Amino acid sequence: MTEHKSTADLSREELEVAFDELVIHFEKTVRHLEHATQLLAKLGKEQGQALAWLKEIRHAAGATAPGISHREVCLLIKDLRHKAMEVQH
C-alpha cells in the first residue's frame, strides 16, 4: 500500500506529475461521457422511430382505441394478414 502525502509535503515536480496525471484522467473521463451521451442520443432517436412505427402499425391495424392491449394488436394484425393471403389466392 502506498502512503499518500499531503500536497504541502510534495515537491513542485511531484505536484506537476500529479497534475498531469489528473488532466489525463479528466480528459479520458470527458471522452467517455461524450461517447455515452452520443449513445443515449442515438438510443433516444431509435426509440422515437420505433414508437412512430408502432403508432403506424396500430393505426393500420385499426387499433387506435385507448387501452387496446399488445395481444389484441397482434391478433388484429394476424387477422389482417390472413385476409390479405385469402385475397391473393
N, C-alpha and C positions, 0 to 999 in steps of 0.2 A: 504494500500500500504506500502510495506516495504522500509525502507530507505537503500540505498546502501552506504557502507562505502568505502573509498579508501583503497587499500591494505596496505598503510602506516599506517592506523588507526586500523588495525586488529591485534589481539594478535597472537602469534605463534600458539596457539591451534586453533583459528578460521581459520588461514591460512591452517593448516593441514586438518581440516574438509572440507574446500572449495576445497583443492587439491584432497582429497579422493573422493568427490562428482564429481569433474571434471573427474577423472580417470574412475569412474563407468560409467558416461555418455559417455565418449570416447569409452570404451570397448563395450557398447551397440550399439553405432553408427557403430563401426567396424563390429560387428556381423551382423547388418542389411545390411551393404554394401556388406559383403561377401555373404550373402544369396541372395541379389539382383543380384550380379554378377553370382552366380550359376544359378539362374533362367534365366538370359539373355543368358548364355551359352547353357542351355537346350533348350530355345526357338530358338536360332540360329541353333542348331543341328536339331531340329524338322522342322524348315523352310527349311533347306538344304535337308532333307529327302523328304519333300513334293514337293520341286522343282524337285528333281530327279524322283519322281513318276510321276509328271506332264509331264516331258520330255519323260518318258517311255510310258505314255498314248498317248501323241501326236504322238510319233513315231509309236506305234502300230496302231493308227487310220489313219496313213498316212498323218498326219497334220504337216509335217515338214517344209512347206514353210514359209518364213518370213512373218509376218503381218497377219497370219490367226487368226481370232477372236475366243474368247471363245465360242461364239454361234456356229460358224462353226465346232469347235472341237466337241461340244456336238451333233450336227446333224450328224457328221461322226460316232461318237460312237453309236448313236441311230440306224443309218442305219446298222452298222456292227452287232449290237445285233439282229436286225430284220432278217438279212440274216442268222445269226447263228441259230436263232429259226426255220427258214424255213428248214435249212439243217437237224436239229434234227427231224423234223416231216416228 
